[in-house]
Amino acid sequence: GGAITFDVEDLVINTASATVNAGAGNVTVQNRFVNRDIDLGTNTANTLGLTDLELDRITAGVIQIGRNDSLASGAVTISSAIDTLNTNTLHILTGSTVTNTGVVAITETNLAINADDGVDIDVDVTTLAVVNSAAGGVNVTDTTGGLTVGTVAAATGSVAGVSTVGGGVTLVANSPLTINNTVEDTGGGNITLTASGNAGTDDLTLNANVTASGGSGSIALNAGDSIIQGVASAVSATNAGNITYTAGTGTATGFVTTDGSITAASGAVMLLADAGATVNAAVTTAGGAITIDADVDNNAAGTFTS
């Protein structure tokens, strides 16, 4: 099917009889005038509002909501849970923020977000990509787990990785958490990646770069079980930013394996695990201390290998 675009101030879809069907094409619902706020979940007055039932009436390869051009959308609020029925990719664009109001905001296979002023949401998604183009943090909690940071093919081009320009990046998954595309803050913010839980599969896997630059932002990597850094992943922090790996926060079997480099410009580097640490690539800092503790629970089960 071909692409369908609604250039509107609001859109009402009759949930009893109406459908919007683009087949494998894309459906875009965007504001006609600049700075129009968007509410996903509720038809709130004076917003471009779409309920979950209305979104369920749309069939598309990608559903795109909002815009971030010269007529950029205002704040996007997910006021009630969204679980699309006839697409597997949702792309949200705004010149402002994307937030939710205390619910598991979005359940989707692929979620892409382009924002300017920050993203703070709870989700249940498989693949996530977020680009925040100005100062504002990115905070995403995946409540179910199995979250991968990757590339999402969207209606206006692919969105890749998770990035912001100050404000920090915090990603929490109820495990596992896999990083397949770059996570970065280029404005001096901190980066925290957490695979939470207490099972042997609650791992943080790094297959791409994690970079804190533009200031002295620190990087904290945490896993309920193990942290596995692949050869294609470089973890780096500029200036006085510290880098800390903490494995085994929920188990006694957590280990750290690094096949990619770790570089702190002048900050400290700490590798902490309770079941062993294997370092197969360079760990460097120009001024900070390097600490490797392969047996933080002191039960003689962890060894260090280099």
Disulfide bonds with the S-S distance in Angstrom:
none
